[in-house]
Amino acid sequence: MQLCLRKLNVDEYDAPHVEVSVSGGGFAAQQDSYIEDDEWIEFGAALKAFPESLEHEVIFENGAPEGKYYCYILLRAFVYNGVGHSALELKISNNSKPPHSAAAHFYIPCEAAMLNRLGDALVAWARSKEYEFVFSTDAI
């Protein structure tokens, strides 16, 4: 699994323009959007405490899957069975009309501890002044 975030433009009067790239399980998706650092901090802090129960899920959502929104990005951490196995769901859509439309929806099975580490790393990055974030569980 790999999550990459890259700030394309930072303006003190607007949310940072961020490119979000996620890959895992042989699938990959990328979408840019305007996302505040506080949104990454909130998502990361929730991931650090994941899971609180077998029904617990942590959701990052930007935009909307339909309507006049520029795009839609969903990252959802959840427990998928009674012994606590976890996964990260990804949905991305550029909300464009054909022939320019593009969408991806896939799941990445992962350990809860990996999601906790991702949360720690996201919070640290969002509080820093760094423009790029890379979190990878892939072997080097």
C-alpha positions as CSV (number, residue, x, y, z in Angstrom):
1,M,0.0,0.0,0.0
2,Q,1.2,3.5,-0.8
3,L,-0.4,6.8,-0.1
4,C,1.3,9.9,-1.6
5,L,0.2,13.5,-1.1
6,R,1.7,16.4,-2.9
7,K,0.8,20.0,-2.4
8,L,0.7,21.6,-5.9
9,N,-0.1,25.1,-4.7
10,V,-0.3,26.7,-1.3
11,D,-2.1,30.0,-1.0
12,E,-2.7,31.6,2.4
13,Y,-6.2,32.5,1.3
14,D,-7.3,29.2,0.0
15,A,-7.1,25.5,0.9
16,P,-3.9,23.8,-0.5
17,H,-4.2,22.2,-3.9
18,V,-3.2,18.6,-3.2
19,E,-2.6,15.6,-5.5
20,V,-3.7,12.4,-3.8
21,S,-2.3,9.1,-5.1
22,V,-3.2,5.7,-3.6
23,S,-2.1,2.3,-4.7
24,G,-2.3,-1.2,-3.4
25,G,-3.4,-4.7,-4.3
26,G,-2.5,-4.1,-8.0
27,F,-4.7,-1.0,-8.3
28,A,-4.0,2.7,-8.2
29,A,-5.8,6.0,-8.4
30,Q,-4.9,9.7,-8.4
31,Q,-7.0,12.8,-8.0
32,D,-6.2,16.4,-7.1
33,S,-8.4,18.6,-4.9
34,Y,-8.4,21.4,-2.4
35,I,-7.8,20.0,1.1
36,E,-7.0,21.8,4.3
37,D,-4.2,20.5,6.5
38,D,-6.7,20.3,9.4
39,E,-8.7,17.6,7.4
40,W,-5.5,15.4,7.3
41,I,-4.9,16.0,11.0
42,E,-8.4,15.0,11.9
43,F,-8.3,11.9,9.7
44,G,-4.8,11.0,11.0
45,A,-5.8,11.4,14.6
46,A,-8.8,9.1,14.1
47,L,-6.6,6.5,12.4
48,K,-4.2,6.6,15.3
49,A,-7.1,5.4,17.6
50,F,-8.5,2.8,15.1
51,P,-10.2,0.4,15.8
52,E,-12.2,1.2,18.9
53,S,-14.6,-1.7,18.2
54,L,-15.4,-4.2,15.4
55,E,-18.0,-1.7,14.0
56,H,-15.6,1.3,14.1
57,E,-14.7,3.0,10.9
58,V,-12.7,6.1,10.1
59,I,-13.7,8.2,7.1
60,F,-11.9,10.9,5.1
61,E,-14.2,12.5,2.5
62,N,-13.6,15.4,0.2
63,G,-16.2,16.6,-2.4
64,A,-19.2,14.5,-3.2
65,P,-19.8,11.5,-5.5
66,E,-22.4,13.4,-7.5
67,G,-23.5,16.9,-8.3
68,K,-21.5,20.0,-9.1
69,Y,-18.5,19.1,-7.0
70,Y,-15.1,19.1,-8.8
71,C,-14.3,15.6,-7.6
72,Y,-14.8,13.0,-4.9
73,I,-12.2,11.4,-2.7
74,L,-13.1,8.8,0.0
75,L,-10.7,6.9,2.2
76,R,-12.4,4.6,4.7
77,A,-10.7,2.4,7.3
78,F,-12.9,-0.4,8.6
79,V,-12.9,-3.8,10.3
80,Y,-14.2,-6.5,7.9
81,N,-14.6,-9.5,10.1
82,G,-15.1,-10.7,13.7
83,V,-11.4,-11.3,14.4
84,G,-10.5,-7.7,13.6
85,H,-9.0,-7.8,10.1
86,S,-9.0,-4.3,8.6
87,A,-9.0,-2.7,5.2
88,L,-8.8,0.7,3.6
89,E,-11.4,1.5,1.0
90,L,-10.7,4.0,-1.7
91,K,-13.2,5.7,-4.0
92,I,-12.1,8.5,-6.4
93,S,-14.0,10.2,-9.1
94,N,-13.2,13.3,-11.2
95,N,-17.0,13.8,-11.6
96,S,-16.5,14.7,-15.3
97,K,-18.7,13.8,-18.2
98,P,-17.7,11.2,-20.8
99,P,-15.3,11.0,-22.5
100,H,-13.3,12.7,-19.7
101,S,-14.8,10.8,-16.8
102,A,-12.7,8.6,-14.6
103,A,-13.3,6.7,-11.3
104,A,-11.7,4.1,-9.2
105,H,-13.0,2.0,-6.3
106,F,-10.9,-0.7,-4.6
107,Y,-10.0,-2.1,-1.2
108,I,-6.6,-2.7,0.4
109,P,-6.6,-5.3,3.2
110,C,-4.1,-4.2,5.9
111,E,-3.3,-4.5,9.6
112,A,-4.8,-2.0,12.0
113,A,-1.3,-1.2,13.3
114,M,-0.4,-0.1,9.7
115,L,-3.4,2.3,9.7
116,N,-2.3,3.6,13.2
117,R,1.2,4.3,11.7
118,L,-0.4,6.0,8.7
119,G,-2.4,8.2,11.1
120,D,0.8,9.2,13.0
121,A,2.6,10.0,9.8
122,L,-0.3,12.0,8.4
123,V,-0.6,14.2,11.5
124,A,3.1,14.9,11.5
125,W,3.1,15.8,7.8
126,A,0.0,18.0,8.0
127,R,1.6,20.0,10.9
128,S,4.9,20.4,9.0
129,K,5.7,22.7,6.1
130,E,6.6,19.8,3.8
131,Y,5.0,19.7,0.4
132,E,5.2,16.0,-0.2
133,F,4.1,13.0,1.9
134,V,4.8,9.4,1.1
135,F,3.6,6.5,3.2
136,S,4.5,3.0,1.9
137,T,4.3,-0.5,3.2
138,D,5.9,-1.8,0.0
139,A,9.2,-3.5,0.4
140,I,12.1,-1.5,-0.9
